[in-house]
Amino acid sequence: MTSEVLLEAGAPSGAAPPAAITTSGLTKRFRGGQVAVDAIDLDVPRGSVYGFLGPNGSGKTTTIRMLLGLITPTEGTFTMPPLTTVGALVEGPAFYPYLSGEANLLRFDAADPSAPPRTAKARAAEALERVGLAAAAGKRYRAYSLGMRQRLAIAAALLRPRRLLVLDEPTNGLDPQGTREVRALVKDVAAEGTTVFVSSHLLAEVEQMCTHAGIMSAGRLVAQGTIASLSGGRAARIRIDTPDLEAAARVLAALELPDVRVGSDVTAELGGHAPERINAELVVAGVAVRGLSVVRTSLEDVFVGLTGEGFDVDG
Ligand SMILES: Nc1ncnc2c1ncn2[C@@H]1O[C@H](COP(=O)(O)OP(=O)(O)OP(=O)(O)O)[C@@H](O)[C@H]1O
């Protein structure tokens, strides 16, 4: 399926880059009068990894529920790819603890009337492969780590080809290893051409994982754009204090970090890499690392200024 289905009026016109999601004045007022989402205009470019960033209670989940047709907007319109081409992870799907990951996926697949039963096994195997669970396919769900459980949930969302993947706080409650697994998976999915719309209250997570961001504060979308444009065009840089300057520079260049500079230390643009991975590569290459730091963009200042709230900046 290649045609974009407009669920509501308001098709984008002109030469703007094609959007995966647009909303216009999208609003949700709950009974009792509380405005959870206040006239937001989202513009999620096709092929982007869009971080929907905001503190708890700022309206992210309510927005996602409207986009997925789970609740009705009070006002406003939006465009989305057809829901049959959208994979979503909103509330964790109910998996059976005593069934294997594969058996759980087969149950999910069987619940989809458009999925031919004859090819179910192949679909489940492919989805497990994609999220790196092929080797654990036969293991019971209850023996899965939190990261594996979340990857299985994403596998369930990826049982059919998807143009858009919507993830609500996919790293919530995960340990650092699980968080890394899910972030890496998001990048892989995006590299295959699927647009990813991912909500998070973690600034560092969005900086590392996303190409674009929209910032929510008390129901309003207070800023939106590419990560670079939001941070005033200044990219985060990594700084390595080492006596092995040239060797360190070679490692950074091999990792394809942009703008590697050698002086009394070595610096480069972080370019979405995880600092701990860079450190591991340096150590493997025998570089003596005395110190490693990330010089943050001004993004954090922007966010705190816009939302008036301290962001949870750790990833
Ligand atoms: N069904 C509902 N009825 C009334 N108010 C609601 C309802 N659902 C959400 N809200 C309120 O709307 C506001 C936005 O909530 P929402 O869950 O969308 O925020 P969020 O940014 O996703 O935060 P979190 O990460 O905590 O879920 C909150 O103040 C919440 O209490």
The ligand as an SDF file (V2000), in Angstrom:
LIG
                    3D

 31 33  0  0  0  0  0  0  0  0999 V2000
   -9.2650    9.9750   31.2440 N   0  0  0  0  0  0  0  0  0  0  0  0
   -8.8610   11.1270   31.8050 C   0  0  0  0  0  0  0  0  0  0  0  0
   -9.7150   11.9160   32.4660 N   0  0  0  0  0  0  0  0  0  0  0  0
   -9.3140   13.0720   33.0250 C   0  0  0  0  0  0  0  0  0  0  0  0
   -8.0590   13.5410   32.9700 N   0  0  0  0  0  0  0  0  0  0  0  0
   -7.1430   12.7980   32.3230 C   0  0  0  0  0  0  0  0  0  0  0  0
   -7.4840   11.5630   31.7080 C   0  0  0  0  0  0  0  0  0  0  0  0
   -6.3730   11.0470   31.1310 N   0  0  0  0  0  0  0  0  0  0  0  0
   -5.3830   11.9300   31.3780 C   0  0  0  0  0  0  0  0  0  0  0  0
   -5.8280   12.9850   32.0920 N   0  0  0  0  0  0  0  0  0  0  0  0
   -5.0410   14.1570   32.5290 C   0  0  0  0  0  0  0  0  0  0  0  0
   -4.5380   14.7970   31.3930 O   0  0  0  0  0  0  0  0  0  0  0  0
   -3.2130   15.2850   31.6420 C   0  0  0  0  0  0  0  0  0  0  0  0
   -2.2680   14.7380   30.5870 C   0  0  0  0  0  0  0  0  0  0  0  0
   -2.0710   13.3600   30.8200 O   0  0  0  0  0  0  0  0  0  0  0  0
   -1.2140   12.4100   29.8780 P   0  0  0  0  0  0  0  0  0  0  0  0
   -1.2820   11.0420   30.4240 O   0  0  0  0  0  0  0  0  0  0  0  0
   -1.5950   12.6290   28.4820 O   0  0  0  0  0  0  0  0  0  0  0  0
    0.2290   13.0080   30.1070 O   0  0  0  0  0  0  0  0  0  0  0  0
    1.6410   12.3820   29.7110 P   0  0  0  0  0  0  0  0  0  0  0  0
    2.4560   13.5170   29.2130 O   0  0  0  0  0  0  0  0  0  0  0  0
    1.4630   11.2100   28.8590 O   0  0  0  0  0  0  0  0  0  0  0  0
    2.1840   11.9580   31.1070 O   0  0  0  0  0  0  0  0  0  0  0  0
    2.5880   10.5010   31.6070 P   0  0  0  0  0  0  0  0  0  0  0  0
    3.9490   10.2810   31.0510 O   0  0  0  0  0  0  0  0  0  0  0  0
    2.5490   10.6700   33.0920 O   0  0  0  0  0  0  0  0  0  0  0  0
    1.5370    9.5620   31.0840 O   0  0  0  0  0  0  0  0  0  0  0  0
   -2.8630   14.8700   33.0510 C   0  0  0  0  0  0  0  0  0  0  0  0
   -3.0660   15.9620   33.9030 O   0  0  0  0  0  0  0  0  0  0  0  0
   -3.8270   13.7550   33.3420 C   0  0  0  0  0  0  0  0  0  0  0  0
   -4.1160   13.6980   34.7230 O   0  0  0  0  0  0  0  0  0  0  0  0
  1  2  1  0
  2  3  1  0
  2  7  2  0
  3  4  2  0
  4  5  1  0
  5  6  2  0
  6  7  1  0
  6 10  1  0
  7  8  1  0
  8  9  2  0
  9 10  1  0
 10 11  1  0
 11 12  1  0
 11 30  1  0
 12 13  1  0
 13 14  1  0
 13 28  1  0
 14 15  1  0
 15 16  1  0
 16 17  2  0
 16 18  1  0
 16 19  1  0
 19 20  1  0
 20 21  2  0
 20 22  1  0
 20 23  1  0
 23 24  1  0
 24 25  2  0
 24 26  1  0
 24 27  1  0
 28 29  1  0
 28 30  1  0
 30 31  1  0
M  END
$$$$
